[in-house]
Amino acid sequence: MNQTNLLKGAAFMVLAGICFAAANAITFVITAQLGFRPQSDTFWQYAIAAAFSLPFVLREGLGKLRTKRPILHIIRVILSALGVQAFVMSLASGTPIWQVIALVMTSPIFVLIGAKVFLGEIVTPARWIAAVVGLGGASIVANLWTTGLTAAMIYPVAAAVLWAASSLLTKVLTRTEQAPTVTLWLLVLLTPINAGLSVQAGFELPSAQILGWLVLGGIIMMAAQYLLTWAYAASDAALVQPFDDLKLISNILIYGLAFGYWPEGNIWAGVALILAGSLYLLWSGRNPQGVAVPA
């Protein structure tokens, strides 16, 4: 793995995090401020993202959807859909956004373990250090030392585990499939799965105001999914995953500027640790001998 691929994968992951943070803010507006059901929000956002992907499908041809690994695609999409539902439920539960995002950031630990055990990637000490430092920062942001793990916090932890599994399958698929194929399968299959979950919770039609937000969120979500797939296609899953921690900073800036919700007290120390872990990983990757290749 050379430095160019490391930087490319890291850049795609950071950009994906910015898009996901923007989509989170839109979800907050739709569900918490406008009262739209979380399950309906998830269905409409991903359905709209799939609709906006249609021109790319027509331009590239339906051959982009051809695959020899349909079962892996289906499993990945189911895991991703359940993770999305758990995450959106956590946003609507009243848990502070900092705790939600911080707990979701335990995902890199699960990715590292999975990359080592299931993908045969060599996880260097630098990667473990970066993940542990980021996890420590996430624990501070989530304030676990004083509040403990409450029932409402189970949602983001569940999302972290489910998305880690989905991320590992993304890496497996990008070894043999093109990025557009992986992304389009996700967007196409998520729509009927989310539709079923939405109907079960009570299907809602959006108002004109909510529809405008949903369209914007769908476009951003489509971009985020493409960027995430490109990140895993460019570099090892264990290497780029810790850069996903930087989405906390994106969330802080977007929520602060848009809603005036700025963190206080020792939360900034946790943010500093998360940033330090990701920067350390980037620095250690500058030495080709310090970046391992898949076994």
N, C-alpha and C positions, 0 to 999 in steps of 0.2 A: 504494500500500500504506500504510494508516494505522497509527497506533501500536497501536490496539486489536487489529488482526489480527496485528501483529508479536508483541505480548505473548501473545495466544492461541496462536499457532503455537509460540512459544518454550516456553510452559507445557506444551503437549501433548508437545513433543519431550523436555523434561526428565522429565516423568512416564513417558513411554515408556522413557527410559533407566533410570529406577529399576526399572521392571518387568523390563526385559531383564537388569539386574544381578542381581535376585533369581532370575530363571530361570537365569542363568549359575551362581549358587551351587548351585542345585538340581542342575543338570547335573554340577557338580563332585562333589557327594555321590554321585550315581547312578553316574557312570563311574569316577571316580578312587578313591572310597572303597568303593563297593559292587561294583565290577567289572563293571557292565553295559556292553555294547558301545555305543560312541558312535552308530553307525548305528541301533541298536534304540532308544536313548534318544530320538533325533530323531524317529523314526517315531511312537513312542507319545505323546510330548509333543504333537506337532502333531495326531495323530489325536484325542486327548482334547480339545484346544482346539477342533477342528472339531465334536466331539460336543456340547460345551458351547455352541457357537454355534447348534446346531439349534433351541433354543427361540426365539431371535431370528429365525431364518429363518421358522419357522412363524407367529410373531406378525406379522411384516411381510409374509409371503406369499412364495411362490416367485418372484414378480415382481422381487424384489430381486436375483435372480441373472440377470435378463434384461440382455443387453448387446449392443451393436452392434460391439464390439471384442474378440471372443474371442481372436484371435491375440495381441494385446498382453497380455492377461491370462495366456495360456499362457507366453509368453516371459518375462514378469515372474516368474511362479512358478518356472520352471525356473532362472532366475538366482538367485532367492532360495533355492531348495532347495540348489543347489550351494554357495552362500555359507554356509548353515547347516552343511552337511556339513564344509566346510573349517574353519569356526570350532570346531565340536565336536571335530574331529580335533586341532586345535591345543590345546584344553583337555586332551585325553587324552594328548598327546605328552610332557608333563612340562615344557613351556615355562612359566616363571613367569607367573602370571596378569597381572602388571603389563605384561609385554612383549606378551602376547597382546592385551590391551585397547588398549594404546598403539598397536600396529601397525594394528589395525582402525580406529583413529582417523585414519589417513591417508585414509579414505573421503571426508571433506569436500572435500579437494583435487580428487578425481576428480569429485565432484558439482558443484563450482563450474565446472570445465572443461566438463563435460557440459551444465550449465545455460546456459553462454555459447554453446557451439558448436551444441547440438542443440535447445534450448528457446527460444533467442533472448532469454533474460533478461539484463538489464544488470547486470553484476557490479561493484558500486562498489568503490573503493579500501578502504573500511572492511571489506568482506567478505573481500577478499584478505588484508588485514592480520590480521584475526581468524583466518583459516584458517592462515596462515603461522605466527603465534604459537602456535596450537594444535598445529601440526605440529612446531614446535621443542620444545614441551613433551613431546609424545609420543615424540620421538627421545631425549630425556633419560631418560624413564621406561623406554623399551625398552633403554637402555644400548647403543645402536648404535655410539657412538663408540669403545667398547672391544672389544665382542664381534663387531661386524660383523653382516651378515645371514646367519644360519645356515639350513640346510635346513629345520629345524623351523619357522622364522619365515615360510617361504613360505606356510604355511597361512593365518595371519591376514591377510597382505598380499593373498592371493587372495580371501579373504572380503571385504576392504575394497573391492576392485575390483568384485566381483560384486554386493555390496550397493549400491554407488554406482549401478551400472546399473539395479538394481531400483528404487532410490529415484527415479531420473529417470523411469522408466516409471510409477511411482506418481503422480508429479506430473502427467504427461500424462493419465493415466486420470481423476484427480480433476477435471480441467477439464470433463469431460462425464458422469462417473459419480458416484453418491453413495458416500460413505465406506463404508456397510455392504456395498455391492456389491463394491467393491474388496477389502475385507477377507475377505468370505465366499469369493470366488473363490480367494484365496490359501490359505485354510485347507482348502477342499474339494480343490483340486488338489494341494496338498502331500502329502496323505495317500497317494495311490497312487504318487507319485514317491518319497517316502521309504520306502514299503513295498518297492519294487523295490530300492533301495539297501540296505535292511536285509536282504533275502533274499540278496543277493549277498554280504554280509559275514558272513552266518550269523544267521538270525532267532532271536530269543530271546523267551520269555514271561517277564514280570516276576514276581518273588515278591510276596507280600503287602506286605512292607516297601517294596520298590521301587515297587510300584503306587501306594502312598500318596503317595510323592514325585512320581511322574509325574502324578497327578491335580492336585496342587498346582501343579506346573510348567505343566501344560496350561492351567489357569485363568489364571495370571499371563501366560502367553504370549498367550492370547486378548486380554487387556486391553492388552498391549503393542502388538499389531498394530493394534487399533482406535485407540489413541492416536497411533501413528505415522501412520496414514492421515489422521486429523483434523489433525495438524500440517501435513502437506503441502497439505491442502485449505484451511487457514486462511491460508497465506502462501507466498511464493516458496520454491522448493527451495533456492536459493543462500543465502537469508536465514536459514532455520531450521536448516539442516544443521550449522553450527558449534556450535549448542547441544547437538548430540548428543555433543560432546566431554565434557560434564559427566557422562556416564555413568561416566567413570573414577572420579570422586569417589564415585558411588553404589557402584561395585564395591569401592573401597577400604574404605568404611564397612561394607558388608555382609560382605566377607571378613574384615575386622578384627574385627568384633563376633562373627561366627559361628564363625570358625576361628582367630582370633588371628594372622592373617597381616597384619602392618602393614608398609608400605614403610619403607625406611631410606635415610639419606644424601641424595644429590642427587635422589632420586625426588620428594621434596617440592617441589623447585624446578620440576621438570617439571609437577607438578600445579598449582602456582601460575601457570605460564605458560598452561596450558590454561584455567584459570578466568579469567585476565585477558583472554584472547582473546574468550571468550564474553561477558564483562561489557562489554568495549569495543564489541562488535557491538550489544548491547542499548542502550548509551548513545548510539551514533551513530544508531541507529534512532529516537531520540526526536525528531529533527528531520525532519519530513516531506520536506524538500528533500534530505536526505541518503540517503533510501531510494528507489531507483529502481524503476520499474514495468517489467513485461515489455515488450519491444520489439514 
